[in-house]
Amino acid sequence: MSNQNTSFNHRSFYVNFGEHLQNAWNVNLLYPGAPNQWSDADWNNFLTMIKAFGFTCFEYWLAPTLYDHGALKHEQLYAGFASIMRKVTDMAHKHGLMTKYICAPNVIGPRWFHACPNDREQKKLILDLWRHWIQELPGTDIVSIFPGDVGGCNRNGCTHETFINLCLELTGIIKQVNPSACSEINTWGTPFAGWGSDLRSVPDWDGSFEMITDPIYAVPGSDNYEFNGKPDRAKAAMEYLIAQLPAFPGDTMVAINLGFSPLGDADRGGDARSYAREIAKLRRITSWDYYLCEAELITHPHWRLPRMSARRREERSAAPYYGGTCYTMTPKLNLLTFYAGGQLFLNPDADPDLVSHEFCSKVFGSEHAIIGELFEAFEVVDGMGHFPRRRWSKEVLRHKYSEIIERLEAADVSGCSLPLFPDPEIYRQDLLWFARKFHEMSGANPDRKKIEQEYWEKSVKIYDIIPMSVDQRARTAAKQFSMILS
């Protein structure tokens, strides 16, 4: 089965500005008074850019810090966020963009407490918070109900069926409060990450993130605290979802990747293509291939275009996909990736190298179009979704970084023909910073302690001001950045 059209209709641009992913190139909507907040002009420039790149929807995470008791009291943090996002939603609509927010409905507060839907008081809190945010963000076009990472529960008999039943209840609230909004049920994980047998079994688990992720509970078969589902569980979960789908609103979408691993492959929960085809007979399907375009943890320029284009072609041939998502935690840095993400949704058959050349020609001038191809030298950092097309020696990489530096230093961005955010000159300077650091780390005896501190200052210094997340990713990122090419 294949799509009749070569392009995908739903092309969502997802910015994850969660507690653990704050950095200099991300937007800060969670910590008033701290850096990296965007002005109205910033938001307008950002939306202008993603529209020009080919996206149809701006997607964001309703992070657990926001999904908390204080929201019900309309405390300033929550009311301020709602006010900003109502304004951003209005801006998006003026640009011809939809908005979508994604929420794991049982993850409460900055400590990521996992509420249990089978506990009466905790279930009431889930429903109250869900209704609150539907009311606070009335212009939202799509609400995506996300199972886990973080999220889920296996206390009090909770299973994947508990999540699906909860989704049905939550879509009812959406239609009651905002009838024009449609829902998206996300099958992320192996599948439905964090629910029932997908989640690590921890005796007397108190619902805390700290306890469920404690290494003392890691045993063979549950090295990760979630993503432990097998193909037999996927079969049971998908059969239950398909049986329940007719009860969901007719405009509901289902996000389902080609495979049930976190990378959208078939190495953990198995192959998802047959289920995608079955679900597509009942509702529109989208992909939510989170790590396809960018990893979490270390911030740096990415170049994952060959796999991006291959995945789009696989989706097109596997099932009648309506669209998908391009994720980022660095909305002001990975502009080449974003451009390619939009263009490859529009034309999955495009040559990745030519897409890179096209972007860099428009930004840096036709004489520097090759910078896009040279970006591949940045794709040497291990992490989720890291599947390099080629593996180069340090000597070759050092030469590539030298050429990137030389060309970026010579480039004149005053003639940039794309509406970039940030300003093209700021973008050029940030790329130069990374090229120089990678060049340094490809040489002999780099001062890695100094580089670790430089990365902290450049990327994640905001954590000197805001609380460190319960997932202390920023500290790990700085250390691992300094060890690139070690």
Secondary structure as UniProt FT lines:
FT   STRAND          10..15
FT   TURN            19..20
FT   TURN            24..25
FT   TURN            32..33
FT   HELIX           40..53
FT   STRAND          57..61
FT   TURN            64..66
FT   HELIX           69..72
FT   TURN            73..74
FT   HELIX           76..94
FT   TURN            95..96
FT   STRAND          98..103
FT   TURN            105..106
FT   STRAND          107..108
FT   TURN            109..112
FT   STRAND          113..114
FT   TURN            117..118
FT   HELIX           120..136
FT   TURN            138..139
FT   STRAND          142..145
FT   HELIX           155..157
FT   HELIX           160..177
FT   TURN            179..180
FT   STRAND          182..186
FT   HELIX           188..192
FT   TURN            193..194
FT   HELIX           196..198
FT   TURN            203..204
FT   HELIX           209..212
FT   HELIX           215..217
FT   TURN            220..221
FT   HELIX           231..244
FT   HELIX           245..247
FT   TURN            250..251
FT   STRAND          253..255
FT   TURN            262..263
FT   HELIX           273..280
FT   TURN            281..282
FT   STRAND          284..286
FT   TURN            290..291
FT   HELIX           305..318
FT   STRAND          321..328
FT   TURN            331..333
FT   HELIX           335..346
FT   TURN            348..349
FT   HELIX           352..364
FT   HELIX           366..368
FT   TURN            369..370
FT   HELIX           371..374
FT   HELIX           375..378
FT   TURN            379..380
FT   TURN            384..385
FT   HELIX           394..410
FT   HELIX           413..415
FT   HELIX           424..441
FT   HELIX           448..455
FT   HELIX           456..460
FT   HELIX           461..464
FT   HELIX           473..482
FT   TURN            483..485
//
